[in-house]
């Protein structure tokens, strides 16, 4: 079946929660739709793990773990519940984002974006909606002990989490489609997360968690920006505005350099505030080598879809993990050596 782009019939098909019709390709002004799931559907567990993009959980787990290494006087029960809540909320955002990108025809079979579960017809939009609601509910419930411990700060963090999470791709806000995705990611995967986790664990605000959060937030934007840089043409065609689309090809490459440079500077400020020994503060320099290698390829590419950048999105996510691990190792090493203030 083929339906015209923007037609009421197409919109009804895309917003049918049963998912009886799913788009598979766009040919000019026509969208090709097909019935039923694609062949080779894996087990239910694998389908849901894929749908939630669980490999991306390090984007919130790493800063949360680093936060627990910075603060003292931790209430471990409350802190661990808060960590679970953060992970559940990220899973909910992942599902919500996949569904909205699917309905906006940004993610289609054969593209790199999203989990691909909806595009293959392995799960219906209705299943995504139900799972998202469950994840948001459980995630917020896990933060109740932290809220009871410090109602004021945790109320602010909770509001930011809800508005940022739901509003990131969900209607009517759709922050990621209005060139505000970078700001949302910076806050949700950065200072809002580290400060909130610190309050949940200790009941007090720790200033050093702001630059630490900025370091993680800028690295998380690096993941988003590499996606958006390679999807500039698709996003523009679907009416989605991104920082990459506003900057264009050349400036987007410079922007990526600034993101990683900013993350390194933010870590340096964190190390100073925490009075880390020089040898511990320099451990994250190990992450500079793969970062420079990636940036060299990005700066030397005239086309974001060149074969040398085929795995750029994955590599950016791996860099976030590598930087996060070096931050965590530096904090652990300083604590073990008894030099952490």
Secondary structure, 3 states (H helix, E strand, C coil): CEEECCCHHHHHHHCCCCCCEEEEEEECCEEEEEECCCCCCCCHHHHHHHHCCHHHHHHHHHHHHHHHHHCCCCCHHHHHHHHHHHHHHHHHHHHHHHHHHHHCCCCCCCCCCCCCHHHHCCCCHHHHHHHHHHHHHHHHHHCHHHHHHCHHHHHHHHHHHHHHHHHHHCCCCCHHHECCHHHHHHHHCCHHHHHHHHHHHHCCCCCHHHHHHHHHHHHHHHHHHHHHHHCHHHHHHCCCECHHHHHHHHHHHHHHHHHHHHHHHHHHHHHHHCCCCHHHHCHHHHHHHHHHHHHHHHHCCCCCCCHHHCCHHHHHHHHHHHHHHHHHHHHHHHHHCCCCC
